[in-house]
């Protein structure tokens, strides 16, 4: 059976057997999340989401309200409480970059996990990959300069989102990187002066991907390699 092209832009869905996708989509709905305060965020711990565009950003929030991103999910994967190891639930929050996703009810997903060994194995591998990406992000946040981390974030986001135009603000980027707004403003300004990106109100567009990649820290390649192994 040939599935609608927009649905199959999600790489994880596209890698599953036809019967599994059919069962997932039988009770699924397509939802739009417009900002990080979307209704999707309120049910993120229950349902499972397969992004078609936009981003789910997993962040750790401190007592003083400070936060930093630990992992990013786009149209290569899935987001929601059922995709996280049990020990990690409640320790993280999800913020959103506008887009669309296929939303699968938790009871449907849990039932299929029991019945479909291929899905169970893929989810287990996905959890392991997400954990390793989080560990790499933690190291990156500790040792790499802000401008290299910003370049990595923008390059990764473009790949995950499938578009060079990202609906993000500099305040949002500062939260994701765990730095102060002036630090992001300086790094963004440097990239814009070099013609790598252009900024508009509420969005950033990547103009020169190769130039952006040249300024990324080593973590970009390492995280992309971890993602690629999931589908080997």
FIKOL-9927 format. One record per residue (C-alpha): residue number from 1; residue in three letters; x, y, z. Coordinates in nm, 4 decimals. Example, Ala and Ser with C-alpha at 12.3 -4.5 7.8 and 13.67 -1.06 7.14 Angstrom:
BEGIN
seq	type	c1	c2	c3
1	ALA	1.2300	-0.4500	0.7800
2	SER	1.3670	-0.1060	0.7140
***
This chain:
BEGIN
seq	type	c1	c2	c3
1	UNK	0.0000	0.0000	0.0000
2	UNK	0.1304	0.3461	-0.0890
3	UNK	0.0976	0.5940	0.1939
4	UNK	0.0393	0.9670	0.1475
5	UNK	0.3717	1.1362	0.0773
6	UNK	0.3529	1.3884	0.3671
7	UNK	0.3141	1.1078	0.6237
8	UNK	0.6050	0.9110	0.4874
9	UNK	0.8425	1.2075	0.5131
10	UNK	0.8938	1.0797	0.8672
11	UNK	1.1903	0.8474	0.8255
12	UNK	1.1047	0.6242	1.1194
13	UNK	0.7510	0.5638	0.9923
14	UNK	0.8858	0.4958	0.6439
15	UNK	1.1207	0.2289	0.7825
16	UNK	0.8425	0.0260	0.9467
17	UNK	0.6546	-0.2627	0.7809
18	UNK	0.3373	-0.1655	0.5968
19	UNK	0.1127	-0.3515	0.8435
20	UNK	0.2658	-0.1686	1.1407
21	UNK	0.2213	0.1709	0.9772
22	UNK	-0.1354	0.0778	0.8893
23	UNK	-0.2165	-0.0043	1.2521
24	UNK	-0.0504	0.3141	1.3748
25	UNK	-0.2390	0.5332	1.1296
26	UNK	-0.5764	0.3690	1.1892
27	UNK	-0.6262	0.5668	1.5098
28	UNK	-0.3822	0.8512	1.4424
29	UNK	-0.4542	1.2164	1.3751
30	UNK	-0.2441	1.4931	1.2207
31	UNK	-0.1846	1.7841	1.4564
32	UNK	-0.0335	2.1277	1.4050
33	UNK	0.1825	2.2870	1.6718
34	UNK	0.2320	2.6574	1.6216
35	UNK	0.4559	2.7521	1.9113
36	UNK	0.6173	2.6099	2.2232
37	UNK	0.3016	2.6709	2.4283
38	UNK	0.0961	2.4535	2.1908
39	UNK	-0.1652	2.2071	2.3119
40	UNK	0.0676	1.9392	2.1820
41	UNK	0.3055	2.0224	2.4645
42	UNK	0.0306	1.9616	2.7214
43	UNK	-0.0204	1.6007	2.6053
44	UNK	0.3377	1.5232	2.5116
45	UNK	0.3852	1.2844	2.8041
46	UNK	0.0938	1.0661	2.6907
47	UNK	0.0712	1.0473	2.3132
48	UNK	0.3414	0.9532	2.0652
49	UNK	0.4226	1.1996	1.7885
50	UNK	0.5919	1.1364	1.4550
51	UNK	0.6959	1.4836	1.3302
52	UNK	0.6422	1.5667	0.9637
53	UNK	0.7906	1.9140	1.0021
54	UNK	0.8962	2.1349	1.2898
55	UNK	1.0956	2.0185	1.5917
56	UNK	1.0482	1.8663	1.9355
57	UNK	1.3296	1.9912	2.1598
58	UNK	1.3895	1.7934	2.4777
59	UNK	1.5184	2.0272	2.7495
60	UNK	1.6237	1.9982	3.1113
61	UNK	1.4894	2.2768	3.3349
62	UNK	1.6648	2.3910	3.6521
63	UNK	1.5062	2.5250	3.9705
64	UNK	1.5817	2.8859	3.8753
65	UNK	1.4058	2.8453	3.5393
66	UNK	1.7226	2.8103	3.3366
67	UNK	1.7202	2.5388	3.0737
68	UNK	1.9295	2.3696	2.8089
69	UNK	1.8422	2.1359	2.5236
70	UNK	1.9558	1.7760	2.5603
71	UNK	1.8149	1.6280	2.2376
72	UNK	1.6292	1.7288	1.9231
73	UNK	1.3623	1.5294	1.7389
74	UNK	1.2438	1.6062	1.3880
75	UNK	1.1041	1.4151	1.0953
76	UNK	1.3617	1.1392	1.1403
77	UNK	1.2093	1.0158	1.4651
78	UNK	0.9360	1.0367	1.7241
79	UNK	0.8589	1.2279	2.0408
80	UNK	0.6434	1.1810	2.3459
81	UNK	0.6515	1.0102	2.6845
82	UNK	0.6600	0.6603	2.5402
83	UNK	0.9841	0.7328	2.3556
84	UNK	1.1761	0.8134	2.6752
85	UNK	1.3275	0.5673	2.9199
86	UNK	1.1053	0.5430	3.2285
87	UNK	1.3787	0.6864	3.4521
88	UNK	1.3936	1.0012	3.2383
89	UNK	1.0253	1.0921	3.2470
90	UNK	0.9427	1.3883	3.4617
91	UNK	1.3015	1.5158	3.4417
92	UNK	1.2575	1.6841	3.1056
93	UNK	1.0252	1.9189	2.9230
94	UNK	0.9522	1.9518	2.5540
95	UNK	0.9540	2.2812	2.3693
96	UNK	0.8376	2.3081	2.0115
97	UNK	0.9381	2.4670	1.6837
98	UNK	0.6185	2.5062	1.4734
99	UNK	0.5215	2.2220	1.2403
100	UNK	0.2995	1.9156	1.1995
101	UNK	0.3061	1.5651	1.3419
102	UNK	0.1162	1.2389	1.3336
103	UNK	-0.0267	1.1841	1.6822
104	UNK	-0.0808	0.8231	1.7931
105	UNK	-0.2886	0.7498	2.1089
106	UNK	-0.0791	0.5957	2.3901
107	UNK	-0.2975	0.2858	2.4214
108	UNK	-0.2567	0.2086	2.0504
109	UNK	0.1188	0.2499	2.0699
110	UNK	0.1530	0.0342	2.3830
111	UNK	-0.0554	-0.2429	2.2282
112	UNK	0.1546	-0.2447	1.9126
113	UNK	0.4736	-0.2583	2.1194
114	UNK	0.3492	-0.5843	2.2705
115	UNK	0.2388	-0.7288	1.9369
116	UNK	0.5065	-0.6108	1.6923
117	UNK	0.8661	-0.7155	1.7590
118	UNK	1.0004	-0.4942	1.4784
119	UNK	0.8438	-0.1849	1.6373
120	UNK	0.9630	-0.2852	1.9849
121	UNK	1.3202	-0.3290	1.8612
122	UNK	1.3150	0.0009	1.6734
123	UNK	1.1843	0.1905	1.9779
124	UNK	1.4535	0.0322	2.1958
125	UNK	1.7228	0.1340	1.9476
126	UNK	1.5707	0.4807	1.9247
127	UNK	1.5822	0.5215	2.3028
128	UNK	1.9472	0.4182	2.3064
129	UNK	2.0291	0.6598	2.0246
130	UNK	1.8453	0.9441	2.2011
131	UNK	2.0383	0.8738	2.5212
132	UNK	2.3715	0.8829	2.3351
133	UNK	2.2779	1.2070	2.1605
134	UNK	2.1880	1.3573	2.4988
135	UNK	2.5248	1.2519	2.6388
136	UNK	2.7043	1.4099	2.3419
137	UNK	2.5024	1.7290	2.3862
138	UNK	2.6005	1.7414	2.7532
139	UNK	2.9676	1.7208	2.6613
140	UNK	2.9217	1.9788	2.3851
141	UNK	2.7533	2.2241	2.6224
142	UNK	3.0466	2.1909	2.8606
143	UNK	3.3483	2.2267	2.6320
144	UNK	3.2569	2.3974	2.3017
145	UNK	3.2182	2.7727	2.2419
146	UNK	2.8739	2.9221	2.1903
147	UNK	2.9235	3.0177	1.8241
148	UNK	3.0162	2.6577	1.7280
149	UNK	2.7229	2.5197	1.9269
150	UNK	2.4863	2.7663	1.7584
151	UNK	2.6116	2.6607	1.4147
152	UNK	2.5623	2.2946	1.5117
153	UNK	2.2098	2.3626	1.6411
154	UNK	2.1048	2.5477	1.3258
155	UNK	2.2567	2.2856	1.0929
156	UNK	2.0941	1.9995	1.2832
157	UNK	1.7587	2.1788	1.2986
158	UNK	1.7554	2.2335	0.9221
159	UNK	1.8131	1.8623	0.8623
160	UNK	1.5562	1.7502	1.1192
161	UNK	1.2997	2.0043	0.9982
162	UNK	1.3654	1.9476	0.6289
163	UNK	1.3813	2.3223	0.5594
164	UNK	1.6376	2.6014	0.5698
165	UNK	1.3897	2.8506	0.7198
166	UNK	1.3441	2.8025	1.0953
167	UNK	1.0737	2.9752	1.2976
168	UNK	1.2838	3.0487	1.6047
169	UNK	1.3707	3.3586	1.8044
170	UNK	1.7034	3.4487	1.9575
171	UNK	1.5470	3.4100	2.3028
172	UNK	1.4496	3.0547	2.2090
173	UNK	1.8012	2.9786	2.0847
174	UNK	1.9490	3.1142	2.4079
175	UNK	1.7265	2.8754	2.6043
176	UNK	1.8228	2.5792	2.3879
177	UNK	2.1948	2.6522	2.4212
178	UNK	2.1785	2.7414	2.7901
179	UNK	2.3411	3.0833	2.7391
180	UNK	2.2409	3.4469	2.7830
181	UNK	2.0594	3.6298	2.5031
182	UNK	2.3525	3.8701	2.4292
183	UNK	2.5753	3.5675	2.3633
184	UNK	2.3343	3.4434	2.0974
185	UNK	2.2895	3.7914	1.9528
186	UNK	2.6653	3.8197	1.9011
187	UNK	2.6977	3.4733	1.7433
188	UNK	2.3956	3.5271	1.5173
189	UNK	2.5321	3.8669	1.4124
190	UNK	2.8640	3.7131	1.3116
191	UNK	2.6952	3.4485	1.0972
192	UNK	2.4739	3.7099	0.9363
193	UNK	2.7686	3.9377	0.8552
194	UNK	2.9383	3.6415	0.6836
195	UNK	2.6294	3.5798	0.4698
196	UNK	2.5701	3.2383	0.6256
197	UNK	2.2231	3.3200	0.7589
198	UNK	1.9642	3.5955	0.7402
199	UNK	1.7412	3.6948	1.0297
200	UNK	1.3851	3.8212	1.0223
201	UNK	1.1477	3.8772	1.3084
202	UNK	1.0789	3.5346	1.4595
203	UNK	1.2781	3.3355	1.2055
204	UNK	1.6268	3.2522	1.0796
205	UNK	1.7056	3.1271	0.7280
206	UNK	2.0243	2.9422	0.6400
207	UNK	2.1671	3.0815	0.3150
208	UNK	2.4957	2.8923	0.2920
209	UNK	2.4785	2.5419	0.4374
210	UNK	2.8408	2.4526	0.3582
211	UNK	2.9670	2.7646	0.5336
212	UNK	2.7462	2.6852	0.8321
213	UNK	2.8753	2.3273	0.8513
214	UNK	3.2344	2.4529	0.8452
215	UNK	3.1684	2.6401	1.1704
216	UNK	3.0006	2.3521	1.3541
217	UNK	3.1809	2.1761	1.6363
218	UNK	3.2715	1.8089	1.5994
219	UNK	2.9472	1.7082	1.7720
220	UNK	2.7456	1.7737	1.4561
221	UNK	2.9102	1.4851	1.2711
222	UNK	2.9031	1.2547	1.5739
223	UNK	2.5315	1.3080	1.6365
224	UNK	2.4459	1.2686	1.2679
225	UNK	2.6368	0.9410	1.2662
226	UNK	2.4376	0.8174	1.5661
227	UNK	2.1155	0.9058	1.3840
228	UNK	2.2259	0.7284	1.0656
229	UNK	2.3103	0.4044	1.2514
230	UNK	1.9492	0.3773	1.3662
231	UNK	1.8416	0.2926	1.0123
232	UNK	2.1359	0.0711	0.9149
***
